[in-house]
């Protein structure tokens, strides 16, 4: 969109999650995995070596297997992650419209796949957003996730002549409202289903060498787990924290979720509740890997009862928490403190035209 002096300014919020294939077909899954796994933030391997491994081996084998997994969780509306993300987007827009005095536009984007970060930023620019807050839906910071979104936003803005003011939310792993929403979701599950012997908190893993190089993700997961256990009043023997979704031969953050569940069952633990506090929305990793695959692991090893507690998704308390998070991070911007006067843009345009401007 070309600049116009009569365009009213607004606040933009770019809501970003990981992404999803357009369909569960092997072709669409392959295109998605190629974009995802080529990101140097995700796989820190020299590019020539990784190009060979990715294109000659991984992309010739993994897409079919992943497509079968996606087919297990795909709905009539589409990918669970996309369906939930759209609901989060609409709910957050409605909440911010009520919470902020000035105009605000929320755009949904995915780091990989569609709608892209480029599309999301363009949508905000077309809506007149002169100030943009980027909200990655990753409670815990990692270079593999949050920093990758920063890279993509920066790459897109390199081509813009007129840049917006920009703010970026790195994490909210210890936000009291986030912890409270997680705790309430667990209590509601217990009220409906009873409390299991153990609460397993499963987070997505990263290679251990990333943590050793300085990535704070492991520590932030530990803090989230500790705060959630404290909020629920759990003793040290009633909960444990694990990591899932490892890929390749390297060591990842331990303990591994599948191995832990298997050992718990073998050691006599009869029932477990599993929650994934690192995911803001249910997706392949929670619905297929945790709710299906790991359930089978636990039950086949001798466990009797396995319950998966859904992500916060578009729960009202989750949206309220995200809305408050945005409000804190946009303090000092005009839209957060005062309503825009309707005649302001028209007055600005009249002055510019008086000086010879065409728009």
C-alpha positions as CSV (number, residue, x, y, z in Angstrom):
1,X,0.0,0.0,0.0
2,X,1.3,3.5,-0.9
3,X,1.6,6.0,1.9
4,X,-1.4,8.4,2.2
5,X,-1.5,11.4,4.5
6,X,-5.2,10.8,5.3
7,X,-4.6,7.2,6.4
8,X,-5.4,6.9,10.2
9,X,-2.6,5.4,12.3
10,X,-3.3,2.2,14.2
11,X,-1.6,-0.3,16.5
12,X,-0.7,-3.7,14.9
13,X,-0.3,-7.0,16.7
14,X,1.3,-9.8,14.8
15,X,0.2,-13.1,16.4
16,X,2.6,-15.8,15.3
17,X,2.8,-19.6,15.8
18,X,4.9,-22.3,14.2
19,X,2.8,-23.3,11.2
20,X,1.2,-26.3,9.6
21,X,1.0,-27.9,6.1
22,X,-1.9,-26.8,3.9
23,X,-3.2,-30.4,3.9
24,X,-2.1,-33.8,5.2
25,X,-1.0,-35.0,1.8
26,X,2.7,-36.0,1.5
27,X,3.3,-33.3,-1.1
28,X,2.1,-30.5,1.2
29,X,3.8,-32.0,4.2
30,X,7.1,-32.1,2.2
31,X,6.8,-28.5,1.3
32,X,6.2,-27.5,4.9
33,X,9.0,-29.7,6.2
34,X,11.4,-28.3,3.7
35,X,10.8,-24.7,4.8
36,X,10.9,-25.7,8.5
37,X,13.9,-27.9,8.5
38,X,16.0,-25.6,6.3
39,X,15.8,-22.8,8.9
40,X,19.3,-22.5,10.3
41,X,17.8,-21.6,13.7
42,X,16.2,-25.0,13.8
43,X,19.0,-27.1,12.5
44,X,22.5,-25.7,13.3
45,X,24.5,-27.8,10.8
46,X,26.7,-26.4,8.0
47,X,24.5,-25.7,5.1
48,X,26.2,-27.8,2.4
49,X,26.1,-30.9,4.7
50,X,22.6,-30.3,5.8
51,X,21.4,-29.6,2.2
52,X,22.5,-33.1,1.2
53,X,21.0,-34.8,4.3
54,X,17.7,-32.9,4.0
55,X,17.1,-33.2,0.2
56,X,18.6,-36.6,-0.4
57,X,17.4,-38.5,2.7
58,X,15.0,-36.7,5.0
59,X,12.6,-35.2,2.5
60,X,12.4,-38.5,0.7
61,X,11.3,-40.5,3.7
62,X,9.9,-38.3,6.5
63,X,7.0,-36.6,4.6
64,X,5.0,-39.8,4.1
65,X,5.4,-40.8,7.7
66,X,4.5,-37.3,8.9
67,X,1.5,-37.2,6.5
68,X,0.1,-40.3,8.1
69,X,0.4,-38.6,11.5
70,X,-1.3,-35.5,10.3
71,X,-4.1,-37.5,8.8
72,X,-4.9,-38.9,12.3
73,X,-5.6,-35.4,13.7
74,X,-6.8,-33.5,10.7
75,X,-10.4,-32.2,11.0
76,X,-13.1,-31.2,8.5
77,X,-12.1,-27.6,9.3
78,X,-8.4,-28.3,8.6
79,X,-5.3,-28.5,10.7
80,X,-6.0,-28.4,14.4
81,X,-3.3,-25.8,14.9
82,X,-4.7,-23.5,12.2
83,X,-8.3,-23.9,13.4
84,X,-7.4,-23.1,17.0
85,X,-5.0,-20.2,15.9
86,X,-7.9,-18.6,14.0
87,X,-10.1,-18.8,17.1
88,X,-7.3,-17.3,19.2
89,X,-6.8,-14.5,16.6
90,X,-10.5,-13.6,16.6
91,X,-10.8,-13.7,20.4
92,X,-7.7,-11.6,20.9
93,X,-8.9,-9.0,18.4
94,X,-12.3,-8.7,20.2
95,X,-10.5,-8.5,23.6
96,X,-8.1,-5.8,22.5
97,X,-10.9,-3.8,20.8
98,X,-12.5,-3.6,24.3
99,X,-9.2,-3.1,26.3
100,X,-7.5,-0.4,24.2
101,X,-8.8,3.1,23.6
102,X,-7.2,3.5,20.2
103,X,-7.6,1.4,17.0
104,X,-5.8,-2.0,17.0
105,X,-5.5,-4.6,14.3
106,X,-4.4,-8.2,15.0
107,X,-3.0,-10.2,12.2
108,X,-2.3,-14.0,12.3
109,X,0.9,-15.4,10.8
110,X,2.8,-18.6,10.8
111,X,6.6,-18.9,10.8
112,X,6.4,-21.7,8.2
113,X,3.6,-22.1,5.7
114,X,0.6,-19.8,5.4
115,X,-0.4,-17.2,6.2
116,X,3.2,-16.2,6.2
117,X,4.9,-13.5,8.3
118,X,5.2,-11.4,5.1
119,X,1.4,-11.7,4.6
120,X,0.7,-10.8,8.3
121,X,3.0,-7.7,8.2
122,X,1.5,-6.6,4.9
123,X,-2.0,-6.9,6.4
124,X,-1.0,-4.7,9.3
125,X,0.6,-2.1,7.0
126,X,-2.5,-2.0,4.9
127,X,-4.5,-1.4,8.0
128,X,-2.4,1.7,8.8
129,X,-0.3,0.1,11.6
130,X,2.5,2.5,12.4
131,X,3.4,0.6,15.5
132,X,3.7,-3.2,15.6
133,X,4.0,-5.6,18.5
134,X,5.1,-9.1,17.6
135,X,3.7,-11.8,19.8
136,X,5.2,-15.3,19.3
137,X,2.9,-17.9,20.8
138,X,5.8,-19.6,22.5
139,X,5.7,-19.2,26.3
140,X,9.3,-20.2,26.7
141,X,12.1,-18.5,24.6
142,X,14.3,-20.5,22.3
143,X,16.5,-19.5,19.4
144,X,14.8,-22.3,17.5
145,X,11.4,-20.7,17.8
146,X,11.2,-17.1,19.0
147,X,14.4,-15.9,17.5
148,X,13.5,-17.5,14.2
149,X,10.3,-15.3,14.1
150,X,12.5,-12.3,14.8
151,X,14.7,-13.3,11.8
152,X,11.7,-13.6,9.5
153,X,10.2,-10.3,10.6
154,X,13.5,-8.5,10.2
155,X,14.0,-10.1,6.7
156,X,10.6,-8.9,5.5
157,X,11.1,-5.4,6.9
158,X,14.4,-5.0,5.1
159,X,12.4,-4.4,1.9
160,X,10.1,-1.7,3.4
161,X,10.9,1.9,2.9
162,X,8.8,3.2,5.8
163,X,9.3,1.0,8.8
164,X,6.9,0.8,11.7
165,X,7.9,1.2,15.3
166,X,8.5,-2.4,16.5
167,X,8.4,-4.2,19.8
168,X,8.8,-7.9,20.4
169,X,7.6,-10.2,23.2
170,X,10.4,-12.7,23.9
171,X,8.6,-15.0,26.4
172,X,5.9,-15.2,29.1
173,X,7.0,-18.5,30.7
174,X,6.5,-17.1,34.3
175,X,3.6,-14.8,33.7
176,X,1.3,-15.3,36.7
177,X,-1.8,-15.2,34.6
178,X,-0.4,-17.8,32.2
179,X,0.5,-20.1,35.2
180,X,-2.9,-19.5,36.7
181,X,-4.6,-20.5,33.4
182,X,-2.6,-23.7,33.2
183,X,-3.4,-24.5,36.8
184,X,-7.1,-23.9,36.3
185,X,-7.1,-26.2,33.2
186,X,-5.5,-29.0,35.3
187,X,-8.0,-28.5,38.2
188,X,-10.9,-28.6,35.7
189,X,-9.6,-31.8,34.3
190,X,-9.2,-33.3,37.8
191,X,-12.7,-32.3,38.7
192,X,-14.1,-34.1,35.7
193,X,-11.8,-37.1,35.5
194,X,-10.1,-37.5,38.9
195,X,-6.4,-36.9,39.7
196,X,-3.8,-39.3,38.4
197,X,-0.9,-40.5,40.5
198,X,1.6,-38.4,38.5
199,X,1.3,-35.1,36.5
200,X,3.8,-35.2,33.6
201,X,4.7,-31.9,32.0
202,X,6.0,-32.5,28.5
203,X,7.8,-29.7,26.7
204,X,9.1,-29.8,23.1
205,X,12.8,-30.7,23.1
206,X,15.9,-29.0,21.6
207,X,19.3,-30.5,21.0
208,X,21.3,-30.4,24.3
209,X,24.2,-28.6,22.5
210,X,21.9,-25.6,21.9
211,X,21.3,-25.4,25.7
212,X,25.0,-25.7,26.4
213,X,25.6,-22.9,23.9
214,X,23.5,-20.5,25.9
215,X,19.8,-21.1,24.9
216,X,17.7,-20.4,28.0
217,X,14.8,-22.7,26.9
218,X,15.6,-25.5,29.3
219,X,15.7,-23.1,32.3
220,X,12.5,-21.4,31.3
221,X,10.7,-24.8,31.0
222,X,11.9,-25.7,34.4
223,X,10.6,-22.5,35.9
224,X,7.2,-23.0,34.2
225,X,7.0,-26.5,35.6
226,X,8.0,-25.5,39.1
227,X,5.5,-22.6,39.2
228,X,2.7,-24.8,37.9
229,X,3.4,-27.5,40.5
230,X,3.4,-24.8,43.2
231,X,0.1,-23.4,42.0
232,X,-1.4,-26.9,42.1
233,X,0.1,-27.6,45.5
234,X,1.9,-30.7,44.3
235,X,4.7,-32.4,46.1
236,X,8.0,-33.3,44.4
237,X,6.8,-36.9,44.0
238,X,3.6,-36.0,42.3
239,X,4.9,-34.3,39.1
240,X,7.8,-34.5,36.7
241,X,9.1,-32.6,33.7
242,X,10.1,-34.2,30.4
243,X,11.0,-33.4,26.8
244,X,9.4,-34.7,23.6
245,X,9.7,-34.6,19.8
246,X,13.4,-35.3,19.3
247,X,14.8,-35.7,15.8
248,X,18.1,-37.3,14.6
249,X,20.9,-39.0,16.4
250,X,22.1,-36.2,18.7
251,X,21.3,-36.0,22.4
252,X,18.4,-33.8,23.1
253,X,17.2,-32.3,26.4
254,X,16.4,-35.1,28.9
255,X,14.5,-36.8,30.3
256,X,12.7,-38.0,27.2
257,X,8.9,-38.1,27.5
258,X,8.3,-41.5,25.9
259,X,11.1,-43.3,27.8
260,X,9.9,-41.7,31.1
261,X,6.3,-42.8,30.6
262,X,7.5,-46.4,29.8
263,X,9.6,-46.5,32.9
264,X,6.9,-45.1,35.1
265,X,4.5,-47.9,34.0
266,X,7.2,-50.5,34.5
267,X,7.9,-49.2,38.0
268,X,4.2,-49.5,39.0
269,X,2.7,-46.1,38.3
270,X,-0.9,-46.9,37.3
271,X,-2.2,-43.5,36.1
272,X,-0.7,-40.3,34.6
273,X,-2.1,-37.0,33.5
274,X,0.0,-35.4,30.7
275,X,0.0,-31.7,29.9
276,X,2.1,-29.7,27.4
277,X,2.8,-26.2,28.9
278,X,5.1,-25.2,26.1
279,X,2.4,-25.3,23.4
280,X,-0.2,-22.5,23.2
281,X,-2.4,-24.5,20.9
282,X,-3.0,-28.2,20.3
283,X,-1.1,-29.5,17.2
284,X,0.5,-32.6,15.8
285,X,3.0,-32.8,18.6
286,X,0.3,-32.8,21.3
287,X,-2.7,-34.6,19.6
288,X,-0.8,-37.3,17.8
289,X,2.5,-37.7,19.6
290,X,1.4,-37.1,23.2
291,X,-2.3,-38.0,23.2
292,X,-1.9,-41.1,20.9
293,X,1.6,-42.4,20.6
294,X,2.7,-41.9,24.2
295,X,-0.6,-43.1,25.5
296,X,0.2,-46.4,23.7
297,X,3.7,-46.4,25.2
298,X,2.4,-46.1,28.7
299,X,-0.4,-48.6,28.5
300,X,1.7,-51.2,26.6
301,X,4.3,-51.0,29.4
302,X,1.7,-51.8,32.0
303,X,0.0,-48.5,32.9
304,X,-3.7,-48.5,33.4
305,X,-5.0,-44.9,32.9
306,X,-3.5,-42.2,30.7
307,X,-5.1,-38.8,30.3
308,X,-4.0,-35.9,28.1
309,X,-4.9,-32.4,29.3
310,X,-5.5,-30.1,26.3
311,X,-3.5,-26.9,25.7
312,X,-5.0,-23.6,26.7
313,X,-6.1,-23.0,23.1
314,X,-8.9,-20.3,23.0
315,X,-9.9,-20.7,26.6
316,X,-11.2,-17.4,27.9
317,X,-8.5,-17.1,30.6
318,X,-5.8,-17.7,28.0
319,X,-7.1,-15.0,25.8
320,X,-7.4,-12.7,28.8
321,X,-3.8,-13.4,29.7
322,X,-2.6,-12.7,26.1
323,X,-4.7,-9.5,26.0
324,X,-3.1,-8.3,29.3
325,X,0.4,-9.3,28.0
326,X,-0.2,-7.1,24.9
327,X,-1.4,-4.2,27.0
328,X,1.7,-4.3,29.1
329,X,4.0,-4.3,26.1
330,X,2.3,-1.4,24.3
331,X,2.4,1.0,27.2
332,X,3.5,4.4,26.0
333,X,2.1,4.0,22.5
334,X,-0.8,6.4,21.6
335,X,-3.3,3.7,21.0
336,X,-2.7,2.3,24.5
337,X,-3.5,5.6,26.3
338,X,-5.9,7.6,24.2
339,X,-8.6,7.4,21.5
340,X,-7.7,8.7,18.1
341,X,-9.5,11.9,17.1
342,X,-11.5,11.2,13.9
343,X,-10.4,14.5,12.3
344,X,-6.7,14.0,13.0
345,X,-5.9,12.2,9.8
346,X,-8.0,14.6,7.7
347,X,-6.2,17.6,9.2
348,X,-2.8,16.0,8.5
349,X,-3.8,15.3,4.9
350,X,-5.1,18.9,4.4
351,X,-1.8,20.3,5.7
352,X,0.2,18.0,3.4
353,X,-1.9,18.9,0.4
354,X,-1.3,22.6,1.1
355,X,2.4,21.9,0.8
356,X,1.9,20.2,-2.6
357,X,1.4,16.5,-1.6
358,X,-0.9,14.5,-3.9
359,X,-2.1,12.0,-1.2
